[in-house]
Amino acid sequence: MGLRPPLLYRVVAFVSRPLLHGLFRLHVQGVENVPATGGYVLACNHLSNFDPWPLGMPLYPERWLRFMAKVELYWWPATYVLDAAGAFPVNRGSADVKAIQTATRLAREGNVVVMFPEGTRRRKGLMKKHHARARSGAARIALEAGVPLVPAALAGTDRLLALGPLRVAFGAPIEVEDLLATGDMRRASQEATDRLMARIEELEATL
């Protein structure tokens, strides 16, 4: 798939916009922080399988999202829906080199790649202290692709039956130029992840 979203993505976006802004009372802040052109990695806290929905709609139609989906979800006919929604499969039980390579390529080609550094959805009531457990994949993809690493935070997607409100905050890209100068990709990825998670927590506090 190219930079233009497929038909199903456009249909869902058209139908869901009034739902998000009406029924779920979506509130968005910081869209001006998001790069207007070029690829980037959009990294966010993870509350629900529906997280890409309120993340993506504020950026549409100028941009659309590509994101990893666990391979277990890929069964007929869900495969066609996931592909049309911008997803690509990842095997979460191992270091999925292919998925990382795909994400890096997509970002380098100008796509917006969504990543959830926490790796899995939070359980309700869990303390927001995830720095030690955050995975460095989002930062590594951004560094290897040479694209911005953009933090975001959302709230409300784990309470959809309450009909909102949904809240999303986008932050300015994380500074990583000094980390690239070290030449140590592993260390740079971890330090970038630490900066990223600190910024995501700050954004969450504004929601």
Buried (B, 14 or more C-beta within 10 A) or exposed (E): BEEEBBEBBBEBBEEBEEBBBEEBEBBBBBEEBBBEEBBBBBBBBBBBEBBBBBBBBBBBEEBBBBBBBBBEEBEEEEBEEBBBBBBBBBBBEEEBEEBBEBBBBBBBBBBBBBBBBBEEBBEEEEEEEBBEEBBBBBBBBBBBBEBBBBBBBBBBBBBBEEEBEBBBBBBBBBEBEEBEEEEEBEEBBBBBBBBBBEBBBEBBEEB
